[in-house]
Amino acid sequence: MSARYFPVPDRHKGKVYVITGGAQGIGRACAERFAAEGALVMIADIDPSGAEVAQAIGGAFQPTDMSSPEQVRALAAATVTRFGRIDIWHNNAFSAVFKPIHEQTLEEFDRITGVGIRGYWMGAKVAVEQMRAQGGKGVIVNTASVQSFVGEKGFSAYQATKGAVLALTRSLALDHAPDIRAVAIAPGLIATDAIKGIPEDVMAEVIAGIPAGRAADPREVAALAAFIASDEADYMSGTAVILDGAYLAIG
């Protein structure tokens, strides 16, 4: 592992961290990072491979469809039963299709927004309820996107969710300051399995449009999430931190 990805020892020791969509990609990198920094990690995902990730890091796994309010409540309950509390809740799961709006179906829209809007709202709700019940302190991290700020062809429903994530983050921060912080992370192109199917010529064009000249490693997002959730970032709330290799700076 490159030295720049080294965790900060014990920074999150004893804290309970919930990561949705934690079986792979950004979510898996975050689960591994928080565990390496001493956190007790609950992974939630519809992908059963999340159980293997949890076993590898000494955490726990709860099969969860974030579009189901009942399953989100069950996730919170399972976390409290296993670890006794919730200190950091990270809404990270997503659903997306690449189609122009006239080709998208209502069922696809409902699925995408069910995870990316209702699921994030419900996740924040159960997290806040638990945090208030245990004394009021906590952090909510929401995974947004550069698509929260700019348009991309073929992602109308997904982009609607990512715009909503920013509004939700601001509202949470205002509702529950100063005790519960809410911060969004807005990643650009991340080197996960989700982009492996993109043709090389298309990917070369995408990379050419990023001043940094590369996709980010998921561990870079995880490092940012670990900082945001730490006491070092105690004054940070109600905002989005962009991690995009200067993509949005182009204007």
Helices and strands as residue ranges (DSSP letters): G 3-5, E 16-20, H 25-36, E 40-45, H 50-57, E 60-63, H 69-83, E 88-91, H 106-113, I 114-119, H 120-133, E 138-143, G 146-148, H 156-176, E 180-187, G 193-195, H 200-208, H 218-228, G 231-233, E 239-243, G 248-250
